[in-house]
Amino acid sequence: MEDRIKVTGIACDTNVAKITVRSVPDRPGIAAALFEPLAQTGTSVDTIVQNTSLDRTTDISFTVTRTDLPMALTQMEAVVREIGAGGLASDDTLAMVSVVGSGMQNTPGYASRMFRILADGGINIDMITTSEIRISCVVKEEQAGEAVRLLHRGFQLDQEP
């Protein structure tokens, strides 16, 4: 019953696209160089993931709306050349599913439970982000509906209070 107190709903956003800038030099100012052009044109960035490798480069992935993807890619192509990154990739076949409720970030177990529910349903997680009221996973859009159903059932939102 604790789940019913913390988890109040499941949300799904299908207007999601991911951009990955590959082999980005790992030095101060690079993140600013990547994201300032997007901010200047009013492009909102949601989830950001940075991975550091052993060769002093990193891959940076982030999500934007599908509507903003063409402009964001054009901007990133220029930035990739400017900073000497290794390349650019994008994926517009994604969705973000979220477990929503207050206080989840400070209560152990909600994220791992969400991940287990999705894994048991054969749904791969591409990116993860958390906040005080939300745990969100980027998944393939074709699996988003099933992810919502599984999470709804897994967090007992299909039962009467």
ABEGO torsion letter per residue (X at the ends): XAAAAABABBBBBABBBBBBBBGBBBBBGAAAAAAAAAAAAGBBBBBBBBBBBAAGBBBBBBBBBAAAAAAAAAAAAAAAAAAGBAEBBBBAABBBBBBBEBGAAABBGAAAAAAAAAAAAGBBBABBBBBAABBBBBBBAAAAAAAAAAAAAAAGAABBX
